[in-house]
Amino acid sequence: MASTCEVGAPEADCNGGCVQKVCFVIFLLLYAAVVLGNFIIVLTVMTSRSLGSPMYFFLSSLSFVEICYSSTTTPKLISDLLADRKAISLWGCMSQVFFIHFFGGVEMFLLTVMAYDCYVAICKPLNYATIMNGQVCAFLVGVAGAGGFVHSSAQILLIFRLPFCGPNVIDHYFCDVLPLLKLACSDTFLIGLLMVANGGTLSVVSFLVLLVSYVVILLHLRTQSSEGRRKALSTCGSHIAVVTLFFGPCLFIYLRPSTILPVDKVVAVFYTVITPLLNPVIYSLRNAEMKKAVKRLSPHRIIFVAKI
């Protein structure tokens, strides 16, 4: 494979100087909102004593991952919108593949952990503090990181086995396994199946585990009081909305080993830019404690944390 690859824009509609400048402003504002929104959640959880429960610890971890996840591809997209030649080095391309799958895998496992936390809080409230203690929470986040690393490493190893003969033009706005498969000058059927077994199966299994856990939670809520059901549904509703936004596009993209559709670019923009933007909005608007804590967040605390 050559030392550089040419990368396509997120959509053919962004051709032309004026249109690319408009797209530059739009994606710059979206990315700034992603970073700011998720950073506010991380900072709020760090500085608020009322948000010391495991749920908020996992939420802050998820927000941090969202910042990293979007930062893997969006800054390059923004800079390419003003560049005459949209190119990326081989190692830059491989780094994008690794980190997009690493942070995506971590997010999948974190969402599963958050569902487990929700299950323990609702179905075993008397044992919640014992089961979800600080050490257990840190261990679960560590497991999520390890799972993301294993998943991403497997994808990279499969990509490195492919021979690339050129032309190295990627029909996508970032490097990913499916566009790179199209550049290979060998039979990629088996590699494609292995990638689906890794990425697609992980998505399906994680989604099914989440689905089963929420069904169990909803069945358990039938025995709760109306006030208890309302609070539990408010919390679970946020989780379900985020899970749907994240897993929907992932299942659509990574369950097709050898097929690339024009709409894939739009879907990719959705799960790398729009979903990380919507997560803090969903969790903040549906959580009264979070809204109160964000309102109490003073500029002095932000400056203090920034200095640290």
Disulfide bonds with the S-S distance in Angstrom:
Cys14-Cys23 2.22
Cys93-Cys175 2.14
Cys165-Cys185 1.88
